[in-house]
Amino acid sequence: MPETKFLNDYYTIGGDLKVRRFGFGAMRITGKGIWGPPKDHDEAVAVVRRAVELGINFIDTADSYGPHVSEEIIAEALYPYPQDLIIATKGGLVRPGPDQWEPDGRPEHLQEVLEGSLKRLRLDRIDLYQFHRPDPKVPIEESVGFLAEMQKAGKIRHIGISNVTVEQLNQAQKVAPMVSVQNLYNLTDRTSESVVDATHKQNIGFIPWYPLATGNLAKPGGPLDEIARNHQATPAQIALAWLLKRSPNMLPIAGTGSIAHLEENIKGANIELTDDEFQTLASLKA
């Protein structure tokens, strides 16, 4: 596979974590409903290893993926880790069953899942630990405050936050520095537009989840389809290229359990859209 642009395109998280601008999201290396083990364990291990072989040095996971399964597979596939590999994980959601996600931001819960992640990932310190989702029953200052304590204790290097508004980001920042925000954001869902702008202004990494969505925008003969054909690419690859051009702090983490899909996704990071193409896509409404 030819070298892709992202291999030479870096963003520094927190001032010291140098990551390439296309990462691997490890949610899909679990079972159906993000529950239990994957259908093909060996394939899941192979996908994680292939991601690193292709130059990815940023892997995003969470204790709730499986739960625990994703972290266990990452350690099995890659430990001892390459020196430049950054593994980001998250805590703050509990899993009653497949496709079920419930927030739990209590410090006692965060302590339990943080210790579990450290053990499963075979690490003494998590480079980037992200609060998975604010809990309406727990003040965000209390949840983030506990993570700040764990940072001082040396168990967390940097703190990030996920699924938040600008107001919630500001609340969290009053307690501890936030080096990343991970929200739903893609070509078809831009409800986090103000969060992208806020993080860019503050030089905070923005990690869009579900980055390759195209929805109805990919209909044959439409602008997205035409731009994709001009680049001999898929609409999803163009959606990725659009994200990378949207902001220099954008760090997409496309996830998959398939090596073929992984390699296809990575090709999107080699596509450079013109300014006109970017603006055409930006003007589209889902």
Number of C-alpha atoms within 10 A of each C-alpha: 7 7 11 16 18 21 17 10 13 17 20 16 21 20 11 9 18 16 22 20 26 29 24 24 23 26 24 21 32 26 21 14 13 22 24 18 19 21 13 13 15 11 15 25 21 16 26 27 17 17 19 17 10 16 18 24 22 23 22 23 26 28 26 24 26 25 23 21 24 33 30 18 24 23 18 16 18 16 12 10 15 10 7 12 18 20 21 19 27 26 26 27 25 18 17 11 13 14 10 12 14 12 17 21 26 18 17 12 15 22 16 11 21 25 14 15 26 18 14 19 23 17 17 13 20 24 21 22 28 28 26 25 22 22 17 10 10 14 15 20 17 15 23 29 17 19 26 20 13 18 19 11 11 13 20 21 17 26 26 28 27 24 17 20 15 17 10 15 22 14 15 23 15 12 17 19 17 23 23 26 26 26 23 16 23 22 24 19 16 15 13 19 12 12 21 25 17 16 21 16 10 11 18 24 25 28 25 23 20 17 25 26 19 20 13 12 19 19 13 10 11 13 17 24 18 16 20 19 14 9 15 12 17 18 25 22 24 32 24 28 21 26 21 23 17 15 15 16 25 24 26 27 25 23 24 20 24 18 17 10 14 19 15 15 22 24 22 26 25 19 22 16 16 11 10 9 16 19 13 13 19 14 10 13 11 12
